[in-house]
Amino acid sequence: MVNSNSMSDIEITQFNAKFTQYQGNQQGTTVRALLQNVLSNNITQDDDDRKVSVTGSVEMDKNATSAPLAGISTGETYTVSIIYGTSGSANAGLVTEIKIVRKSNVGIGNGSGYGNTNK
């Protein structure tokens, strides 16, 4: 699908690949690399329709000048979801937002191996 930015399907795929490789469950160190990647993209883009925002457990505006790395713990696991521009919009088919959510430790228990033994 070619969008109104006149990008070819190949160009859209190449643009999106910078971000889609991080989709799914990721360790904090990988999420930090993703945030740096988004920041680098946004700083170098002249076209606002090709800038990407970050929402969820950490937030980064499309015009941010630094990545919120302090909000990501390297020892935690996060779920990364990709949101695309809608058909007919200037950024149709392009990654427009990345949602990063820290996975909870529900069900981990108290570390004894037997769940929560507090009564």
Order of alpha helices (4+ residues) and beta strands (2+ residues): alpha-beta-alpha-beta-beta-beta
